[in-house]
Amino acid sequence: MSTIDELNALLINLPGYGLLTPEMKDRALATALIPDLNNVWPGQPGYIETYDVYWAAIGLVGFLEAQPVVRQSSSEGTSVAVDAPSWGGLVAYYRSMSVIATAVSAAPILTEISIYTDPHVYPTDMTGRWSENDNVDTDLG
């Protein structure tokens, strides 16, 4: 199964699917390149195009969510009411299946960085150096 077929399979049953153009799908896939099976990154020599189709689908769901949904219709005594799917649930599912989203959520947001004590690095006590604008004044001796 091709990558575009995988992406279409994720989206085909969603309201508004027919509004998605091939260009939109190609763009979504272009933002979803991941390292290939040999751990070669996009843009490196020998890279084999590999996509996270769930990441691409998340981007396209935003467009679909923005489309109007028919809530009720009637014709000659028949009526139809349509409720929108749970978009948050759908995005949560795609995010849970996405290699990119999983890697992003697994990485810590704040990371402590070691400062080396080389001869050219001078530790400075910053106590009492806050200005009235909540800035640190590093010009004080």
Secondary structure, DSSP 4 states (H G I P E B T S, - for coil): --HHHHHHHHHTTSTTGGG--HHHHHHHHHTTB---TT-PPTTSTT----B-HHHHHHHHHHHHHTS----EEEETTEEEE-PPP-HHHHHHHHHHH-HHHHHHHHS-SS--------TT------TT-B-TTS-B-TT--
